[in-house]
Amino acid sequence: PVAEDLDSLDGIHARLTHTATVRGQFTIVVSAESGVGEYLLDAAIQLPPASIVDRRIFYNNSQYDGRDVEANKADDQAVAPSPDELSAAGKDRALGKLALLPGQRASFQNYTSFGAPRDASNRGPGAGINGIMIDVLNLANPFNLGPDDFQFRVGNHSLANFWDAAPTPRQIQVRPGEGQDGSDRITIIWPDYTVDASGRPVQGIGNQWLQIVVLPTPDTGLVSPDVHYWGNAIGETGDSTRNARVTATDELLARLNPHDAAQPASIEDFADFNRDGLVDAVDQKIARDNRTHLFSDLNLVRPHYHHFRVTPAAAARPMEAVEKASQAPAAQQLSAANSADLSRLSAAQVDALLASGWLPVRKKNAWEFTY
């Protein structure tokens, strides 16, 4: 729609306003009905702020994208379907995948079991979280987007601000106009998750949570950070709503639900851990190789995100206590009324507060806990 302002104060100048609903090229033509002279066109272009349309996870380098490690259009075929998409297809929506948002409690819908078996020397297992997509409407500068426009962290407890920095993505690609509703699709790829013979991670992201923050930068055009999370528990079938532990039950479920080339598994199948379209002895081995227990399983977190910066003067010592405490179980119970200046708390008290669901919040020059 074009709004025409002919009632200008001087009888000469007029204003035309056009609101574009989609990205594209627009031509402005100015003509005069009478009179001869010079006309000046002053055009001001203001783009609407960017917004996140969709967040997805996909199985990179799987059967569904042709086992292609690069970011390209084929990755769209490897996207884990959402619960609504499965419902529309008459399938079990519980097997669909959704991004976990801050403050939500994690469930099987928020993490994948994508993985591969370990080799003869116990190295592996491969896969993990190796591909995500973010659809952004009105992305400000799609051709200049890079790692500085994001923040990535990994962890396995609910205080996501204190997670470790995630490995740097191997590739960030933007496909303009190819996302949902004509948005720009951002594809982010990491190497497959691998561990050495002792079980120490070598590369990639696996068996933990990944936090993705799209930052408000000149390239993204967002006005505030957008935060979401994806998890991974290799070999987990979603057999329990209470935990994401990989046990003999997961191996047994893979054995009891076989799929071969004649009756291939669909992409959402709960036991096709390596996403090759088959559920066979390989998937049983994946579950067997990646068993976890109370202290090593993927926690069903309720992550909290606070957009703040920690300065050394604000409390380096208390922050170290929080990071240390968040790695250990609660040492004692502390009354909810005992919210206090963090600098006066012992590590055991910090630990107890974290375990009770309290969060550290900066207030002026000190850190305090709040519930």
C-alpha positions as CSV (number, residue, x, y, z in Angstrom):
1,P,0.0,0.0,0.0
2,V,1.1,3.5,-0.8
3,A,0.1,6.5,1.3
4,E,0.1,9.8,-0.6
5,D,0.4,13.1,1.2
6,L,-0.7,15.9,-1.2
7,D,-1.6,18.3,1.6
8,S,1.9,19.7,2.1
9,L,2.5,23.0,3.8
10,D,4.1,24.7,0.8
11,G,2.0,23.2,-1.9
12,I,5.0,21.7,-3.6
13,H,6.4,18.9,-1.5
14,A,4.7,15.6,-0.9
15,R,5.5,12.4,0.9
16,L,5.0,8.8,-0.3
17,T,5.1,6.0,2.2
18,H,5.3,2.3,1.2
19,T,5.5,-0.5,3.7
20,A,7.1,-3.6,2.2
21,T,6.0,-6.9,3.6
22,V,8.7,-9.0,1.8
23,R,12.3,-8.4,0.8
24,G,12.9,-7.3,-2.8
25,Q,13.7,-4.5,-5.2
26,F,11.4,-1.5,-5.5
27,T,11.3,1.2,-8.1
28,I,10.2,4.7,-7.2
29,V,9.0,6.9,-10.1
30,V,8.4,10.7,-9.5
31,S,6.6,12.8,-12.1
32,A,4.9,16.2,-12.1
33,E,1.4,16.9,-13.5
34,S,2.3,20.5,-14.3
35,G,5.2,22.9,-14.1
36,V,8.8,22.6,-15.1
37,G,11.6,22.6,-12.7
38,E,13.9,20.4,-10.6
39,Y,12.5,17.8,-8.3
40,L,14.4,16.2,-5.4
41,L,13.6,12.7,-4.2
42,D,14.6,12.1,-0.6
43,A,14.0,8.4,0.2
44,A,14.4,7.0,3.7
45,I,14.4,3.2,4.0
46,Q,13.7,1.7,7.4
47,L,13.7,-2.1,7.8
48,P,11.5,-3.7,10.4
49,P,13.4,-5.4,13.2
50,A,14.4,-9.0,12.6
51,S,12.4,-11.8,14.3
52,I,13.0,-15.5,14.8
53,V,10.5,-17.6,12.8
54,D,11.7,-21.1,13.5
55,R,14.4,-23.1,15.3
56,R,15.3,-26.7,14.2
57,I,17.8,-29.4,14.6
58,F,18.9,-31.7,11.8
59,Y,20.9,-34.9,11.4
60,N,23.9,-33.7,9.3
61,N,25.9,-36.3,7.4
62,S,23.2,-38.9,7.7
63,Q,21.2,-40.9,5.2
64,Y,18.7,-38.1,4.9
65,D,21.0,-35.4,3.5
66,G,23.0,-37.9,1.4
67,R,25.8,-38.2,3.9
68,D,27.0,-34.7,2.9
69,V,29.0,-32.9,5.6
70,E,28.5,-29.5,4.0
71,A,25.7,-27.0,4.7
72,N,23.3,-27.0,1.7
73,K,19.7,-27.4,0.6
74,A,19.9,-31.2,1.1
75,D,20.0,-30.6,4.9
76,D,16.3,-29.6,4.8
77,Q,15.6,-33.3,4.2
78,A,17.4,-34.2,7.4
79,V,15.5,-31.9,9.7
80,A,14.0,-33.6,12.7
81,P,10.2,-33.2,12.3
82,S,8.3,-31.1,14.9
83,P,5.4,-32.6,17.0
84,D,2.9,-30.6,14.9
85,E,4.3,-32.0,11.7
86,L,4.1,-35.6,13.0
87,S,0.6,-35.0,14.2
88,A,-0.4,-33.7,10.7
89,A,1.1,-36.9,9.2
90,G,-0.8,-39.1,11.7
91,K,2.3,-40.1,13.6
92,D,3.3,-40.0,17.2
93,R,3.9,-36.3,18.1
94,A,5.9,-37.4,21.2
95,L,8.8,-38.2,18.8
96,G,8.9,-34.7,17.4
97,K,11.7,-32.3,18.3
98,L,11.3,-28.8,19.6
99,A,13.9,-26.2,20.8
100,L,14.0,-25.8,24.5
101,L,13.4,-22.2,25.6
102,P,14.6,-20.5,28.8
103,G,12.6,-21.5,31.8
104,Q,11.1,-24.6,30.3
105,R,11.7,-28.1,31.7
106,A,13.5,-30.4,29.2
107,S,11.9,-33.5,27.8
108,F,12.6,-36.1,25.1
109,Q,11.3,-33.6,22.5
110,N,14.2,-31.3,23.2
111,Y,17.1,-33.7,22.7
112,T,18.3,-36.2,20.1
113,S,19.9,-39.6,20.4
114,F,22.0,-39.2,17.3
115,G,25.2,-41.1,17.5
116,A,27.4,-43.9,16.1
117,P,29.1,-47.0,17.5
118,R,32.6,-46.8,18.9
119,D,35.4,-48.5,16.9
120,A,37.6,-51.4,17.9
121,S,39.9,-49.1,20.0
122,N,36.8,-47.6,21.8
123,R,37.0,-44.3,20.0
124,G,34.0,-42.5,18.7
125,P,31.0,-42.4,18.8
126,G,30.4,-39.7,16.1
127,A,27.3,-37.5,15.4
128,G,25.9,-35.8,18.5
129,I,24.7,-32.2,17.8
130,N,26.1,-31.4,14.4
131,G,23.6,-29.3,12.7
132,I,20.9,-26.7,13.6
133,M,18.8,-24.2,11.6
134,I,17.4,-20.9,12.6
135,D,14.9,-19.1,10.3
136,V,15.0,-15.3,10.6
137,L,12.6,-12.8,9.1
138,N,14.1,-9.5,8.1
139,L,17.7,-10.6,8.7
140,A,19.6,-7.4,8.4
141,N,22.8,-8.5,6.7
142,P,22.6,-12.2,5.6
143,F,25.8,-12.0,3.6
144,N,28.0,-10.8,6.6
145,L,26.7,-13.2,9.3
146,G,29.4,-14.9,11.2
147,P,30.4,-16.4,14.6
148,D,30.5,-12.9,16.3
149,D,26.7,-12.7,15.8
150,F,26.2,-15.7,18.1
151,Q,27.1,-17.1,21.4
152,F,27.4,-20.9,22.0
153,R,27.7,-22.6,25.3
154,V,27.6,-26.2,26.5
155,G,26.6,-27.7,29.9
156,N,24.5,-30.1,31.8
157,H,22.9,-28.1,34.6
158,S,20.2,-25.3,34.7
159,L,22.5,-22.3,35.2
160,A,23.3,-21.8,31.5
161,N,25.1,-18.5,32.1
162,F,27.9,-20.5,33.7
163,W,28.3,-23.1,31.0
164,D,31.5,-23.6,29.1
165,A,32.1,-22.0,25.7
166,A,31.1,-24.4,23.0
167,P,33.4,-25.5,20.2
168,T,33.4,-23.1,17.3
169,P,31.1,-24.1,14.4
170,R,32.7,-25.5,11.4
171,Q,30.3,-23.6,9.0
172,I,27.7,-20.9,9.2
173,Q,25.6,-20.5,6.0
174,V,22.7,-18.3,5.1
175,R,20.2,-19.2,2.4
176,P,18.1,-16.0,1.8
177,G,14.4,-16.6,1.4
178,E,14.6,-20.4,1.9
179,G,13.3,-20.5,5.4
180,Q,9.7,-20.6,6.7
181,D,7.4,-18.0,5.3
182,G,10.2,-16.7,3.0
183,S,12.6,-16.0,5.9
184,D,16.3,-16.4,5.7
185,R,17.6,-19.8,6.8
186,I,20.7,-19.9,8.9
187,T,22.5,-23.3,8.9
188,I,25.1,-23.9,11.6
189,I,27.3,-27.0,11.5
190,W,29.7,-28.6,14.0
191,P,32.1,-31.6,13.4
192,D,30.7,-34.9,14.5
193,Y,31.2,-35.6,18.3
194,T,34.1,-37.9,19.0
195,V,35.9,-39.1,22.1
196,D,39.2,-40.8,22.6
197,A,39.8,-44.3,24.1
198,S,39.4,-43.0,27.6
199,G,36.1,-41.3,26.9
200,R,37.4,-37.7,26.8
201,P,35.8,-35.5,24.1
202,V,38.0,-34.7,21.2
203,Q,35.7,-32.6,19.0
204,G,32.1,-31.7,18.5
205,I,29.2,-31.6,20.9
206,G,27.5,-34.6,22.4
207,N,25.9,-36.0,25.5
208,Q,25.1,-32.5,26.9
209,W,23.2,-29.4,26.2
210,L,24.0,-26.7,23.6
211,Q,22.9,-23.1,24.2
212,I,22.4,-21.0,21.1
213,V,22.2,-17.2,21.5
214,V,21.5,-15.1,18.4
215,L,22.8,-11.7,19.5
216,P,21.4,-8.3,18.6
217,T,24.0,-7.0,16.2
218,P,24.0,-4.9,13.0
219,D,24.1,-8.1,11.0
220,T,21.2,-9.9,12.7
221,G,18.9,-6.9,13.2
222,L,17.4,-8.3,16.4
223,V,16.6,-5.9,19.2
224,S,17.3,-8.4,22.0
225,P,19.1,-11.8,22.2
226,D,17.2,-14.9,21.1
227,V,18.0,-18.0,23.2
228,H,17.3,-21.6,22.8
229,Y,18.7,-25.0,23.6
230,W,19.2,-28.5,22.1
231,G,20.4,-31.6,23.9
232,N,21.9,-34.9,22.9
233,A,22.0,-38.3,24.7
234,I,23.4,-40.9,22.3
235,G,21.5,-44.1,22.3
236,E,18.5,-42.9,24.4
237,T,15.1,-43.9,23.3
238,G,13.0,-41.6,25.5
239,D,11.7,-44.6,27.6
240,S,11.4,-42.5,30.7
241,T,10.0,-39.1,31.4
242,R,12.0,-38.8,34.6
243,N,15.5,-39.0,33.1
244,A,17.5,-39.4,29.9
245,R,19.6,-42.3,31.1
246,V,20.9,-44.8,28.6
247,T,20.5,-48.3,30.0
248,A,20.1,-51.9,28.9
249,T,16.4,-51.0,28.3
250,D,17.4,-48.8,25.3
251,E,19.5,-51.6,23.8
252,L,16.6,-53.9,24.3
253,L,14.1,-51.5,22.6
254,A,16.4,-51.3,19.6
255,R,16.4,-55.1,19.4
256,L,12.6,-55.3,19.7
257,N,11.9,-52.7,17.0
258,P,13.9,-53.8,14.0
259,H,13.8,-52.1,10.6
260,D,15.5,-53.3,7.4
261,A,15.8,-52.1,3.9
262,A,12.4,-53.5,3.0
263,Q,10.7,-51.7,5.9
264,P,13.1,-48.7,6.6
265,A,12.8,-46.6,9.7
266,S,11.4,-43.1,9.3
267,I,13.5,-40.1,10.4
268,E,11.8,-39.7,13.7
269,D,12.3,-43.4,14.8
270,F,13.3,-43.5,18.4
271,A,15.7,-46.4,18.0
272,D,17.5,-45.5,14.7
273,F,20.3,-43.8,16.6
274,N,22.7,-43.3,13.6
275,R,19.9,-42.2,11.3
276,D,20.7,-44.7,8.5
277,G,17.1,-45.8,8.0
278,L,17.8,-49.1,9.7
279,V,17.3,-50.4,13.3
280,D,19.6,-53.3,13.7
281,A,22.6,-54.6,15.6
282,V,24.5,-51.4,15.0
283,D,21.9,-49.4,17.0
284,Q,22.0,-52.0,19.7
285,K,25.7,-51.5,20.0
286,I,25.3,-47.7,20.0
287,A,23.1,-48.0,23.1
288,R,25.5,-50.5,24.7
289,D,28.6,-48.3,24.1
290,N,27.0,-45.2,25.5
291,R,25.3,-46.3,28.7
292,T,25.1,-43.6,31.4
293,H,24.2,-43.5,35.1
294,L,23.0,-41.1,37.7
295,F,26.1,-38.9,37.5
296,S,26.8,-39.1,33.8
297,D,23.4,-38.9,32.1
298,L,21.9,-35.9,30.3
299,N,20.1,-33.9,32.9
300,L,16.5,-32.8,32.2
301,V,17.4,-29.2,32.9
302,R,15.3,-26.1,33.2
303,P,17.9,-23.6,31.9
304,H,17.9,-20.0,32.9
305,Y,19.4,-17.2,30.8
306,H,20.3,-13.7,32.0
307,H,21.8,-11.2,29.6
308,F,24.5,-9.6,31.8
309,R,28.2,-9.3,31.9
310,V,30.3,-10.2,34.9
311,T,33.0,-7.7,35.8
312,P,36.0,-8.6,38.0
313,A,35.0,-5.9,40.6
314,A,31.5,-7.3,40.8
315,A,32.6,-10.5,42.5
316,A,35.1,-12.8,40.9
317,R,35.3,-14.9,44.0
318,P,31.6,-15.5,44.4
319,M,31.3,-16.4,40.7
320,E,34.0,-19.0,41.1
321,A,32.0,-20.4,44.0
322,V,28.9,-20.6,41.8
323,E,30.7,-22.4,39.0
324,K,32.2,-24.8,41.5
325,A,29.0,-25.4,43.3
326,S,27.0,-26.0,40.1
327,Q,29.1,-29.0,39.4
328,A,28.4,-30.8,42.6
329,P,25.3,-32.1,44.5
330,A,23.8,-30.1,47.3
331,A,25.8,-30.3,50.6
332,Q,23.1,-29.0,52.9
333,Q,19.6,-27.6,52.9
334,L,19.2,-23.8,53.3
335,S,16.0,-22.0,54.0
336,A,14.5,-20.0,51.2
337,A,14.6,-17.0,53.6
338,N,18.4,-17.1,53.7
339,S,18.9,-15.1,50.5
340,A,22.0,-13.1,51.1
341,D,25.0,-11.4,49.6
342,L,26.8,-14.0,47.6
343,S,30.2,-12.9,48.9
344,R,29.2,-13.9,52.4
345,L,28.2,-17.5,51.5
346,S,30.3,-20.6,51.8
347,A,30.7,-22.9,48.8
348,A,28.3,-25.4,50.6
349,Q,25.7,-22.7,51.0
350,V,26.0,-21.7,47.4
351,D,25.6,-25.3,46.4
352,A,22.5,-25.7,48.5
353,L,20.9,-22.6,47.0
354,L,21.6,-23.8,43.4
355,A,20.1,-27.2,44.3
356,S,17.0,-25.5,45.6
357,G,16.4,-23.6,42.3
358,W,17.8,-20.2,43.4
359,L,19.6,-18.1,40.8
360,P,22.4,-15.6,41.3
361,V,21.5,-12.0,40.2
362,R,23.7,-9.0,40.3
363,K,22.4,-6.1,42.4
364,K,24.5,-3.0,42.2
365,N,28.0,-4.0,43.3
366,A,27.1,-7.4,44.7
367,W,25.6,-10.7,43.6
368,E,22.5,-12.0,45.4
369,F,20.4,-15.1,45.0
370,T,16.8,-14.8,43.9
371,Y,14.2,-17.5,43.4
